[in-house]
Amino acid sequence: MKIGWIKVFILAYLIIGINQGISSTDATTQYFPAQTADLQFTADSIHVSVEQGGSNTAIVRVHNYGDIAGSANISFAGSEPDGITVDLSATSIVDLAGGSYQDITATITAAAGLWPLGPRRLDLSLKNGTTELDATFLEMDVIAPTDTTPPPGIFGIPLESIVLSVIATAVVLILIVVLRKRK
């Protein structure tokens, strides 16, 4: 099979061009924390499950990756969704030395009967004054309440099972009596 030199040249040109495009894309996709002057604050995103009518706590970790000390405050970027209350701890303003972090406790409460169940995303903002340093989010799942109380019963057997067993036994005995009388 004879392959023309022009086809080989075009194929080599395409391979070289694609490889250069990939390598230039790899070189530019780097992560840099949001900065203001020398402050390099970031906040971790977190995930928490909350039962309807209950509450749970979550930890938001704020990092200062810079070399100098600085301060930042964390707050909601928007408003809380209906039926959900989030209480950030009193230390929502953090003063951090360079290379350190601080944990902020968030207590999330979901109203009883909150519907629909499932995930909610609460956007948080990390700022120095009015300058945005980082944006993060608190992802929460609203789940149905779990009932840990055992059902009423005797010797650990639920009452429903006992009642159904008695009814089934009575039906079988009645059938046996009726069939014996017919013979």
Secondary structure, 3 states (H helix, E strand, C coil): CCCCHHHHHHHHHHHHHHHHHHHHHHHHCCCCCCCECCECEEECCEEEEEECCCEEEEEEEEEECCCCCEEEEEEECCCCCCCEEEEECCCCEEEECCCEEEEEEEEEEECCCCCCCEEEEEEEEEEECCEEEEEEEEEEEEECCCCCCCCCEECCEEHHHHHHHHHHHHHHHHHHHHHHHHC
